[in-house]
């Protein structure tokens, strides 16, 4: 299974609590994680479906956050 990585402005546990319902809806529970230790706050989506990229970015925007695909 491939992963898609995004740079985000998710900064803390409170931010994760806010985005959880949006990301669970977009990619499913337990299919994503945010590395809060990384300076770029990398969100990793565990899916082989590249069409999810736009959906993830849209859902994060709905939650009030930004995401940019890491190439």
Secondary structure, DSSP 4 states (H G I P E B T S, - for coil): --EEEEEE---SHHHHHHHHHHHHHHH-TTSEEEETTSTT-EEEEE-S-TTHHHHHHHHHHHHT--EEE--
